[in-house]
Amino acid sequence: MNAIAIDFDGVISDFTGNRPFDNLNPPVTGAIEAIRSYQDAGLNVVIYTTRAGSLKEVNYISQWLRLYGLENRRIEKIDITNKKPPAIVYLDDRGWLFTGSFPTADEIKAFKTWKGF
């Protein structure tokens, strides 16, 4: 296992709430460059998103990556899935770092992403 799993909405794509699938925001600053650097370091990049429920949606994400400058040779090496893949680390804007104790229900209810959602 030599994969890094990256969430799409809010991490790669600059998510600002519910948007139609065919009207996605531009990338978060540095996202495309980070994908390149992970691949150059020998990591397998996996993009996971609930948006990847069909081949049409997976292809749309590939087209979006291409639109924002990621090269075809790199896109071809990325697995795009709607399931949580095995990985050494997960980059997700809706994650809670587990450090041995569970958050309270109030802490979970108060959780905000880095964008404040």
GROMACS elastic network, one bead per residue, 0.5 to 0.9 nm:
[ bonds ]
;  ai    aj funct       b0    kb
    1    44     6  0.86716   500
    1    86     6  0.70357   500
    1    87     6  0.62645   500
    1    88     6  0.69084   500
    2    42     6  0.78845   500
    2    43     6  0.55806   500
    2    44     6  0.60117   500
    2    45     6  0.88018   500
    2    86     6  0.89221   500
    2    87     6  0.66768   500
    2    88     6  0.64878   500
    3    42     6  0.89307   500
    3    43     6  0.54126   500
    3    45     6  0.57247   500
    3    46     6  0.67598   500
    3    85     6  0.86341   500
    3    86     6  0.72570   500
    3    88     6  0.58940   500
    3    89     6  0.74785   500
    4    38     6  0.79928   500
    4    43     6  0.65279   500
    4    44     6  0.62194   500
    4    45     6  0.52432   500
    4    46     6  0.61664   500
    4    47     6  0.85140   500
    4    86     6  0.85485   500
    4    87     6  0.53375   500
    4    88     6  0.59352   500
    4    89     6  0.53355   500
    4    90     6  0.61300   500
    4    91     6  0.76964   500
    5    44     6  0.84235   500
    5    45     6  0.61298   500
    5    47     6  0.57532   500
    5    48     6  0.66350   500
    5    84     6  0.80125   500
    5    85     6  0.69171   500
    5    86     6  0.78887   500
    5    87     6  0.59147   500
    5    88     6  0.79244   500
    5    89     6  0.63641   500
    5    91     6  0.62559   500
    5    92     6  0.84472   500
    6    11     6  0.71752   500
    6    12     6  0.74905   500
    6    45     6  0.73685   500
    6    46     6  0.61595   500
    6    48     6  0.61043   500
    6    49     6  0.85430   500
    6    89     6  0.85292   500
    6    90     6  0.58469   500
    6    92     6  0.63246   500
    7    10     6  0.73603   500
    7    11     6  0.58145   500
    7    12     6  0.68265   500
    7    13     6  0.88619   500
    7    46     6  0.85550   500
    7    47     6  0.57686   500
    7    48     6  0.50807   500
    7    49     6  0.58063   500
    7    90     6  0.76792   500
    7    91     6  0.60968   500
    7    92     6  0.51093   500
    7    93     6  0.75314   500
    8    11     6  0.55762   500
    8    13     6  0.57604   500
    8    14     6  0.87254   500
    8    15     6  0.86373   500
    8    47     6  0.62314   500
    8    48     6  0.63211   500
    8    49     6  0.56080   500
    8    50     6  0.87784   500
    8    51     6  0.84780   500
    8    61     6  0.88336   500
    8    92     6  0.81770   500
    9    12     6  0.61926   500
    9    13     6  0.50538   500
    9    14     6  0.65629   500
    9    15     6  0.51844   500
    9    16     6  0.86981   500
    9    24     6  0.89871   500
    9    49     6  0.71981   500
    9    51     6  0.87632   500
    9    92     6  0.86818   500
    9    93     6  0.82637   500
   10    13     6  0.55439   500
   10    14     6  0.50975   500
   10    16     6  0.75730   500
   10    27     6  0.88574   500
   10    28     6  0.75740   500
   10    92     6  0.77040   500
   10    93     6  0.60172   500
   10    94     6  0.86138   500
   10   113     6  0.83456   500
   10   114     6  0.85172   500
   10   115     6  0.78436   500
   11    14     6  0.66559   500
   11    15     6  0.77243   500
   11    27     6  0.81160   500
   11    28     6  0.65033   500
   11    31     6  0.74653   500
   11    91     6  0.72579   500
   11    92     6  0.63217   500
   11    93     6  0.61685   500
   12    15     6  0.84861   500
   12    26     6  0.86102   500
   12    27     6  0.54645   500
   12    28     6  0.55571   500
   12    29     6  0.85139   500
   12    30     6  0.86307   500
   12    31     6  0.53243   500
   12    32     6  0.75771   500
   12    47     6  0.88242   500
   13    24     6  0.72881   500
   13    25     6  0.60235   500
   13    26     6  0.58573   500
   13    28     6  0.55554   500
   13    31     6  0.79770   500
   14    24     6  0.81583   500
   14    25     6  0.55254   500
   14    26     6  0.59343   500
   14    27     6  0.52824   500
   14    29     6  0.83843   500
   15    18     6  0.78554   500
   15    19     6  0.80457   500
   15    24     6  0.78276   500
   15    25     6  0.64923   500
   15    26     6  0.86617   500
   15    27     6  0.87058   500
   15    28     6  0.84446   500
   15   115     6  0.83505   500
   16    19     6  0.76191   500
   16    25     6  0.79061   500
   16   115     6  0.78261   500
   16   117     6  0.81694   500
   17   117     6  0.76427   500
   18    21     6  0.89926   500
   19    22     6  0.82457   500
   19    23     6  0.64769   500
   19    24     6  0.66001   500
   19    25     6  0.84297   500
   20    23     6  0.53382   500
   20    24     6  0.69927   500
   21    24     6  0.61774   500
   21    51     6  0.76254   500
   21    57     6  0.81299   500
   21    60     6  0.85213   500
   22    60     6  0.79385   500
   24    27     6  0.89890   500
   24    64     6  0.83032   500
   25    28     6  0.87266   500
   26    29     6  0.87766   500
   26    64     6  0.87226   500
   26    68     6  0.75802   500
   27    30     6  0.78020   500
   27    31     6  0.61856   500
   27    32     6  0.73206   500
   27    65     6  0.87131   500
   27    68     6  0.74620   500
   28    31     6  0.55156   500
   28    32     6  0.83093   500
   29    32     6  0.80106   500
   29    33     6  0.86919   500
   30    33     6  0.52667   500
   30    34     6  0.59728   500
   30    35     6  0.87175   500
   31    34     6  0.50863   500
   31    35     6  0.63430   500
   31    36     6  0.87892   500
   32    35     6  0.52050   500
   32    36     6  0.64289   500
   32    37     6  0.87669   500
   32    65     6  0.78357   500
   32    68     6  0.75520   500
   32    69     6  0.74214   500
   32    70     6  0.64927   500
   33    36     6  0.51129   500
   33    37     6  0.62053   500
   33    38     6  0.86961   500
   33    70     6  0.85336   500
   34    37     6  0.50055   500
   34    38     6  0.61094   500
   34    39     6  0.85652   500
   35    38     6  0.52219   500
   35    39     6  0.62681   500
   35    40     6  0.85772   500
   35    45     6  0.70966   500
   35    70     6  0.85461   500
   35    74     6  0.87423   500
   36    39     6  0.52303   500
   36    40     6  0.60722   500
   36    41     6  0.86162   500
   36    70     6  0.78955   500
   36    74     6  0.75750   500
   37    41     6  0.61285   500
   37    42     6  0.87731   500
   37    43     6  0.88206   500
   38    41     6  0.50835   500
   38    42     6  0.65672   500
   38    43     6  0.53580   500
   38    44     6  0.75124   500
   38    45     6  0.71252   500
   39    42     6  0.51526   500
   39    43     6  0.50696   500
   39    44     6  0.62340   500
   39    45     6  0.67275   500
   39    74     6  0.77852   500
   39    77     6  0.87566   500
   40    43     6  0.73381   500
   44    77     6  0.75110   500
   44    78     6  0.70636   500
   44    79     6  0.83753   500
   44    87     6  0.89291   500
   45    77     6  0.75719   500
   45    78     6  0.53926   500
   45    79     6  0.68510   500
   45    80     6  0.88512   500
   46    77     6  0.88546   500
   46    78     6  0.55780   500
   46    80     6  0.58868   500
   46    81     6  0.75077   500
   46    85     6  0.75013   500
   46    87     6  0.83941   500
   47    78     6  0.70996   500
   47    79     6  0.62451   500
   47    81     6  0.63336   500
   47    82     6  0.83987   500
   47    85     6  0.89542   500
   48    51     6  0.83651   500
   48    52     6  0.74523   500
   48    79     6  0.82446   500
   48    80     6  0.58394   500
   48    82     6  0.52895   500
   48    83     6  0.63514   500
   48    84     6  0.64780   500
   48    85     6  0.75861   500
   49    52     6  0.57095   500
   49    53     6  0.83558   500
   49    80     6  0.77489   500
   49    81     6  0.63382   500
   49    83     6  0.73840   500
   49    84     6  0.85048   500
   50    53     6  0.63899   500
   50    81     6  0.79138   500
   50    83     6  0.77213   500
   51    54     6  0.81240   500
   51    57     6  0.63564   500
   51    58     6  0.77390   500
   51    61     6  0.85872   500
   51    81     6  0.84566   500
   51    82     6  0.67234   500
   52    55     6  0.73039   500
   52    56     6  0.81799   500
   52    57     6  0.51442   500
   52    58     6  0.50633   500
   52    59     6  0.87099   500
   52    60     6  0.88879   500
   52    61     6  0.79936   500
   52    80     6  0.68367   500
   52    81     6  0.54963   500
   52    83     6  0.86688   500
   53    56     6  0.83774   500
   53    57     6  0.65212   500
   53    58     6  0.74934   500
   53    81     6  0.74986   500
   53    82     6  0.58495   500
   54    57     6  0.52620   500
   54    58     6  0.63354   500
   54    59     6  0.86543   500
   54    82     6  0.88437   500
   55    59     6  0.60412   500
   55    60     6  0.84889   500
   56    59     6  0.51590   500
   56    60     6  0.61944   500
   56    61     6  0.88561   500
   57    61     6  0.63715   500
   57    62     6  0.86874   500
   58    61     6  0.52606   500
   58    62     6  0.63783   500
   58    63     6  0.87591   500
   58    80     6  0.62084   500
   58    81     6  0.74355   500
   59    63     6  0.61661   500
   59    64     6  0.85589   500
   59    80     6  0.89796   500
   60    63     6  0.50234   500
   60    64     6  0.61247   500
   60    65     6  0.86604   500
   61    65     6  0.62030   500
   61    66     6  0.85943   500
   61    80     6  0.80429   500
   62    65     6  0.51374   500
   62    66     6  0.62639   500
   62    67     6  0.86369   500
   62    72     6  0.87646   500
   62    75     6  0.65790   500
   62    76     6  0.86247   500
   62    78     6  0.89347   500
   62    80     6  0.83249   500
   63    67     6  0.60474   500
   63    68     6  0.86897   500
   64    68     6  0.63972   500
   64    69     6  0.88681   500
   64    70     6  0.89246   500
   65    68     6  0.52904   500
   65    69     6  0.65369   500
   65    70     6  0.54772   500
   65    71     6  0.81695   500
   65    72     6  0.89609   500
   65    75     6  0.74088   500
   66    69     6  0.52004   500
   66    71     6  0.62414   500
   66    72     6  0.68691   500
   66    75     6  0.76547   500
   67    70     6  0.74361   500
   70    73     6  0.85009   500
   70    74     6  0.67329   500
   70    75     6  0.67699   500
   71    74     6  0.53715   500
   71    75     6  0.63047   500
   71    76     6  0.87426   500
   72    76     6  0.60104   500
   72    77     6  0.87541   500
   73    76     6  0.54098   500
   73    77     6  0.69348   500
   74    77     6  0.53828   500
   74    78     6  0.68439   500
   75    78     6  0.52634   500
   75    79     6  0.83845   500
   76    79     6  0.79926   500
   81    84     6  0.76996   500
   81    85     6  0.79484   500
   82    85     6  0.88032   500
   84    87     6  0.87113   500
   86    89     6  0.87490   500
   87    90     6  0.67956   500
   90    95     6  0.86167   500
   91    95     6  0.81160   500
   92    95     6  0.56241   500
   93    96     6  0.88744   500
   93   112     6  0.88417   500
   93   113     6  0.55335   500
   93   114     6  0.66627   500
   93   115     6  0.85611   500
   94   111     6  0.84090   500
   94   112     6  0.78401   500
   94   113     6  0.59393   500
   94   114     6  0.87069   500
   95   113     6  0.85109   500
   96   103     6  0.85306   500
   96   108     6  0.87698   500
   96   111     6  0.87509   500
   98   101     6  0.67650   500
   98   102     6  0.70267   500
   98   103     6  0.84509   500
   99   102     6  0.79893   500
  103   106     6  0.80180   500
  103   107     6  0.58948   500
  103   108     6  0.65149   500
  104   107     6  0.51084   500
  104   108     6  0.63583   500
  104   109     6  0.86621   500
  105   108     6  0.50971   500
  105   109     6  0.61502   500
  105   110     6  0.86229   500
  106   109     6  0.50428   500
  106   110     6  0.61574   500
  106   111     6  0.86559   500
  107   110     6  0.51153   500
  107   111     6  0.61896   500
  108   111     6  0.51488   500
  108   112     6  0.88573   500
  109   112     6  0.86852   500
  111   116     6  0.87838   500
  111   117     6  0.83482   500
  112   115     6  0.74903   500
  112   116     6  0.50785   500
  112   117     6  0.52378   500
  113   116     6  0.50496   500
  113   117     6  0.53320   500
  114   117     6  0.76231   500
